């Protein structure tokens, strides 16, 4: 699959049906030694209670399916909180 084919796909969490964002605005983290995708970085859609924006880093292992219009991930609430990062 080409990166251009991922652009525009919506990211959905199969665990609870949450819409997590779109690939169009997301970044990929690639391991420079292996060339493999390590994670997706989904930009925050709002502001956190602490006053900062938070990205969500989704490990590539959590990606379960790349469909025609969506990218399906499987993260429970604890994992979602653990993978949030401030910038």
C-alpha positions as CSV (number, residue, x, y, z in Angstrom):
1,X,0.0,0.0,0.0
2,X,1.2,3.5,-0.8
3,X,1.2,6.3,1.7
4,X,-1.0,8.3,-0.7
5,X,-3.7,5.6,-0.3
6,X,-3.8,6.2,3.5
7,X,-4.4,9.9,3.1
8,X,-8.1,10.8,3.8
9,X,-8.9,7.6,5.7
10,X,-10.6,8.1,9.0
11,X,-9.1,6.4,12.1
12,X,-11.7,4.4,14.1
13,X,-11.1,2.6,17.4
14,X,-12.8,-0.7,17.2
15,X,-12.7,-1.0,21.0
16,X,-15.3,1.7,21.5
17,X,-16.2,3.1,18.1
18,X,-14.4,6.4,18.8
19,X,-13.4,8.5,15.8
20,X,-9.8,9.3,16.5
21,X,-8.9,11.5,13.6
22,X,-7.9,11.4,9.9
23,X,-4.8,10.2,8.3
24,X,-4.7,13.4,6.3
25,X,-3.5,15.3,9.4
26,X,-1.5,12.5,10.9
27,X,2.2,11.7,10.8
28,X,4.0,8.4,10.6
29,X,7.0,7.4,12.8
30,X,9.3,5.2,10.8
31,X,12.3,3.2,12.2
32,X,15.3,4.5,10.2
33,X,17.1,1.3,10.5
34,X,14.4,-1.0,9.3
35,X,12.3,1.3,7.3
36,X,9.2,-0.1,9.0
37,X,6.3,2.0,10.3
38,X,6.5,2.2,14.1
39,X,3.5,4.4,14.9
40,X,0.9,6.9,13.8
41,X,0.8,10.4,15.4
42,X,-2.7,11.7,15.4
43,X,-2.9,15.5,16.2
44,X,-5.1,16.7,19.0
45,X,-8.6,18.0,18.1
46,X,-8.9,20.3,21.1
47,X,-7.3,21.4,24.3
48,X,-6.8,19.3,27.4
49,X,-7.8,20.2,30.9
50,X,-4.2,21.1,31.7
51,X,-4.2,23.7,28.9
52,X,-2.1,22.0,26.3
53,X,-2.8,20.2,23.1
54,X,-2.1,16.5,23.2
55,X,-1.3,14.2,20.3
56,X,-2.1,10.5,20.3
57,X,0.6,8.1,19.3
58,X,-0.8,4.8,18.0
59,X,1.6,1.9,17.8
60,X,1.4,0.3,14.3
61,X,0.7,-3.0,16.0
62,X,-2.7,-1.6,17.1
63,X,-3.7,-1.1,13.5
64,X,-6.0,-4.0,12.7
65,X,-7.4,-3.2,9.3
66,X,-6.9,-0.8,6.5
67,X,-10.3,-0.5,4.7
68,X,-11.5,1.5,1.7
69,X,-12.4,4.5,3.8
70,X,-11.2,3.8,7.4
71,X,-8.2,2.6,9.3
72,X,-9.3,0.4,12.2
73,X,-7.2,0.4,15.4
74,X,-7.8,-1.5,18.7
75,X,-6.9,0.5,21.8
76,X,-8.7,0.3,25.2
77,X,-9.1,3.5,27.3
78,X,-6.0,2.8,29.4
79,X,-3.9,2.5,26.2
80,X,-5.3,5.7,24.8
81,X,-4.4,7.6,27.9
82,X,-0.9,6.0,28.0
83,X,-0.2,6.9,24.4
84,X,-1.2,10.6,24.7
85,X,1.7,13.1,24.7
86,X,1.9,16.8,25.2
87,X,3.8,19.2,22.9
